[in-house]
Amino acid sequence: MKTAEVSTSPNLTRSIVVGGSAALAAIVLLAGLIGAPQSAEALPAYAQKEGKACGYCHANPAGGGARNARGKKYEANGHTFKK
């Protein structure tokens, strides 16, 4: 990192770190993304309750993430296939 001397008045100088601010911003952003609460609504208990594989309602065969049409209907119907 480089430092630059910036004159704020005839008798005062302030050292500013140049080039480190982008790295610091990236670290703060990454920490915020890691520490941010994650939404987790996919529950293996739903699959167990319904006797279906997770991939029955999710685009990913392993479950979790985006839902397919059946998963969206299941959610809209109060997490049940019964009407």
ZITAZI-V968004 format. One record per pair of residues at least 4 apart in sequence whose C-alpha atoms are under 7 Angstrom apart, sorted by sequence separation. I is the first residue (numbers start at 1). J is the second residue. If there is no record, write none. Layout:
i: [I I]
j: [J J]
//
This chain:
i: [8 20 21 22 23 24 25 26 27 28 29 30 31 32 44 45 46 47 48 52 54 55 60 67 68 69 70 71 72 73 74 75 7 8 47 55 58 67 74 7 47 55 58 74 6 7 47 54 55 58 59 74 5 6 54 55 58 59 5 6 54 58 59 5 44 57 58 4 5 57 3 4 3 4 57 58 3 4 57 2 3 1 2 1 2 1 1 42]
j: [12 24 25 26 27 28 29 30 31 32 33 34 35 36 48 49 50 51 52 56 58 59 64 71 72 73 74 75 76 77 78 79 12 13 52 60 63 72 79 13 53 61 64 80 13 14 54 61 62 65 66 81 13 14 62 63 66 67 14 15 63 67 68 15 54 67 68 15 16 68 15 16 16 17 70 71 17 18 71 17 18 17 18 18 19 19 20 64]
//
